[in-house]
Amino acid sequence: MNVLVLGRGKTGSVVAEIATERRHHVHSVGAKENAEGAALRVESLHRVDCVIDFTAPHCILAHIQACVKAGKNMVVGTTGWYEDIDHVRSLVEQHKTAFVYAPNFSIGVNLFFDVARSAATALRHEYSGQIFERHHVSKKDAPSGTAIALQGLMREASPHHEEVEITSFREGEVVGLHEIVLESAADRIYLCHDAKSRRGFAEGAVRAAEWLAGKKGFYEFKDVWREL
Ligand SMILES: NC(=O)c1ccc[n+]([C@@H]2O[C@H](COP(=O)([O-])OP(=O)(O)OC[C@H]3O[C@@H](n4cnc5c(N)ncnc54)[C@H](OP(=O)(O)O)[C@@H]3O)[C@@H](O)[C@H]2O)c1
């Protein structure tokens, strides 16, 4: 495929590397080349099969609007825009494109979501829950999209849909660490996922782009990763 990677930062650069390893034709652009959406005009997108976005919350909505209106498939790893999810879903449906997003594209984290969903049953048995997340100091959003997703699935599992508190830490070069602690008067359960590098996110995003080819619709990665 011809893949346009938006964002040449910590994750976007690994996405471009992996897409190239998987024999796609890759073009990457950063903020400078994409000033005022220059890389996302209809004529610039002409030959692109799929756009993969790992940029920043302030520009993601404009990127989505430009790519979807141009009829392009999109994989969105950028977080911090989920309050606009209904608007994006209807835009994708209206333009009949294919779109997949995830707060976390790693297969390991998606397995962790399943484990967390199962462990969250403890909330029905007099356990209280807490979520801790740690990321590098330059991460722009807090709490992380992954922590918010964990909070959502724990809310669904709790008897009165209570919100489990999230505590965020920003320190050093931490790639992404998520912990769940479930505590009762008798014991404690600890669950932890610790990303060793950005490779897991990038591989999942590239494989999601391959999966989207020939499809239409609005998908969340947690519902489709088993099909990759
Ligand atoms: N879903 C997942 O699995 C996953 C995993 C990791 C990260 N993320 C998310 O992905 C996003 C990026 O994370 P990161 O750690 O890679 O951040 P980063 O290192 O800060 O990289 C962001 C990049 O986006 C570029 N950028 C900013 N505005 C742009 C625009 N309008 N057009 C094109 N490029 C633009 C920046 O370019 P300049 O350097 O030129 O400003 C920068 O290189 C964040 O929202 C993060 O939460 C998601």
The ligand as an SDF file (V2000), in Angstrom:
LIG
                    3D

 48 52  0  0  0  0  0  0  0  0999 V2000
   -2.5660    4.5070   20.2100 N   0  0  0  0  0  0  0  0  0  0  0  0
   -1.3410    4.1100   20.5410 C   0  0  0  0  0  0  0  0  0  0  0  0
   -1.0030    2.9110   20.5210 O   0  0  0  0  0  0  0  0  0  0  0  0
   -0.3310    5.1650   20.9280 C   0  0  0  0  0  0  0  0  0  0  0  0
    0.9810    4.8200   21.2770 C   0  0  0  0  0  0  0  0  0  0  0  0
    1.9050    5.8640   21.5100 C   0  0  0  0  0  0  0  0  0  0  0  0
    1.4950    7.1950   21.4210 C   0  0  0  0  0  0  0  0  0  0  0  0
    0.1960    7.4670   21.1160 N   0  0  0  0  0  0  0  0  0  0  0  0
   -0.2900    8.8360   20.9160 C   0  0  0  0  0  0  0  0  0  0  0  0
    0.2380    9.2740   19.6680 O   0  0  0  0  0  0  0  0  0  0  0  0
    0.4850   10.6830   19.7060 C   0  0  0  0  0  0  0  0  0  0  0  0
    1.9610   10.9440   19.3670 C   0  0  0  0  0  0  0  0  0  0  0  0
    2.7750   10.4000   20.3710 O   0  0  0  0  0  0  0  0  0  0  0  0
    4.3620   10.4900   20.3080 P   0  0  0  0  0  0  0  0  0  0  0  0
    4.8380    9.9750   21.6090 O   0  0  0  0  0  0  0  0  0  0  0  0
    4.8690    9.9040   19.0440 O   0  0  0  0  0  0  0  0  0  0  0  0
    4.5380   12.0920   20.2890 O   0  0  0  0  0  0  0  0  0  0  0  0
    5.7360   13.0110   19.7370 P   0  0  0  0  0  0  0  0  0  0  0  0
    7.0420   12.3040   19.8640 O   0  0  0  0  0  0  0  0  0  0  0  0
    5.5490   14.3310   20.3640 O   0  0  0  0  0  0  0  0  0  0  0  0
    5.4060   13.1060   18.1870 O   0  0  0  0  0  0  0  0  0  0  0  0
    4.3500   13.8540   17.6700 C   0  0  0  0  0  0  0  0  0  0  0  0
    4.7570   14.3000   16.2750 C   0  0  0  0  0  0  0  0  0  0  0  0
    3.6510   14.8930   15.6390 O   0  0  0  0  0  0  0  0  0  0  0  0
    4.1540   15.9020   14.8000 C   0  0  0  0  0  0  0  0  0  0  0  0
    3.0820   16.8370   14.4670 N   0  0  0  0  0  0  0  0  0  0  0  0
    2.4890   17.7820   15.2440 C   0  0  0  0  0  0  0  0  0  0  0  0
    1.5470   18.4320   14.5400 N   0  0  0  0  0  0  0  0  0  0  0  0
    1.5540   17.8800   13.2920 C   0  0  0  0  0  0  0  0  0  0  0  0
    0.8120   18.1130   12.1060 C   0  0  0  0  0  0  0  0  0  0  0  0
   -0.1470   19.0480   12.0440 N   0  0  0  0  0  0  0  0  0  0  0  0
    1.0800   17.3550   11.0080 N   0  0  0  0  0  0  0  0  0  0  0  0
    2.0270   16.4010   11.0330 C   0  0  0  0  0  0  0  0  0  0  0  0
    2.7760   16.1430   12.1320 N   0  0  0  0  0  0  0  0  0  0  0  0
    2.5320   16.8690   13.2340 C   0  0  0  0  0  0  0  0  0  0  0  0
    5.2500   16.5360   15.6020 C   0  0  0  0  0  0  0  0  0  0  0  0
    6.1270   17.1810   14.7290 O   0  0  0  0  0  0  0  0  0  0  0  0
    7.2140   18.2780   15.2650 P   0  0  0  0  0  0  0  0  0  0  0  0
    8.2150   17.4530   16.0200 O   0  0  0  0  0  0  0  0  0  0  0  0
    7.7230   18.8070   13.9840 O   0  0  0  0  0  0  0  0  0  0  0  0
    6.4280   19.2330   16.0980 O   0  0  0  0  0  0  0  0  0  0  0  0
    5.8770   15.3080   16.2670 C   0  0  0  0  0  0  0  0  0  0  0  0
    6.9410   14.7860   15.4740 O   0  0  0  0  0  0  0  0  0  0  0  0
    0.0590   11.1300   21.1120 C   0  0  0  0  0  0  0  0  0  0  0  0
   -1.2860   11.5520   21.0550 O   0  0  0  0  0  0  0  0  0  0  0  0
    0.1510    9.8470   21.9420 C   0  0  0  0  0  0  0  0  0  0  0  0
   -0.7130    9.8410   23.0560 O   0  0  0  0  0  0  0  0  0  0  0  0
   -0.7150    6.4800   20.8840 C   0  0  0  0  0  0  0  0  0  0  0  0
  1  2  1  0
  2  3  2  0
  2  4  1  0
  4  5  1  0
  4 48  2  0
  5  6  2  0
  6  7  1  0
  7  8  2  0
  8  9  1  0
  8 48  1  0
  9 10  1  0
  9 46  1  0
 10 11  1  0
 11 12  1  0
 11 44  1  0
 12 13  1  0
 13 14  1  0
 14 15  2  0
 14 16  1  0
 14 17  1  0
 17 18  1  0
 18 19  2  0
 18 20  1  0
 18 21  1  0
 21 22  1  0
 22 23  1  0
 23 24  1  0
 23 42  1  0
 24 25  1  0
 25 26  1  0
 25 36  1  0
 26 27  1  0
 26 35  1  0
 27 28  2  0
 28 29  1  0
 29 30  1  0
 29 35  2  0
 30 31  1  0
 30 32  2  0
 32 33  1  0
 33 34  2  0
 34 35  1  0
 36 37  1  0
 36 42  1  0
 37 38  1  0
 38 39  2  0
 38 40  1  0
 38 41  1  0
 42 43  1  0
 44 45  1  0
 44 46  1  0
 46 47  1  0
M  CHG  2   8   1  16  -1
M  END
$$$$
